[in-house]
């Protein structure tokens, strides 16, 4: 049986491994990432932050997945919302993919954001990452903006 629980400081070692898994999976979609080990997140700070809900999924006492929801302030005065939930750090160990684990995480994070009284929820995904795009669309997300780049 899988359980979703809040991450604790003792989970940092596996969470750092998950972070490198995310980096590795994103490298084919982003040639601008530096070589070697890089870090997207301050995981310790995310665990301790009252504005973040960092969760893990456990199965048979093994942590198999992670994700977070972060309350962010809108940077645009013209938005109809002042703050929104931002989802990130979504990772499922490869051998557990396709079992609905990501949906468990997304559902838990959306529930946490809604409990905070926030109705706008966003995330970023590489448009070429078709499996991730499909998973988020299945969870109810829809494309909003595509960032384009030019290497000059």
Beta strands, then each sheet from edge to edge (+ up, - down):
strand 1: 2-6
strand 2: 52-59
strand 3: 62-73
strand 4: 83-92
strand 5: 121-123
sheet 1: 1+ 2- 3+ 4- 5-
end
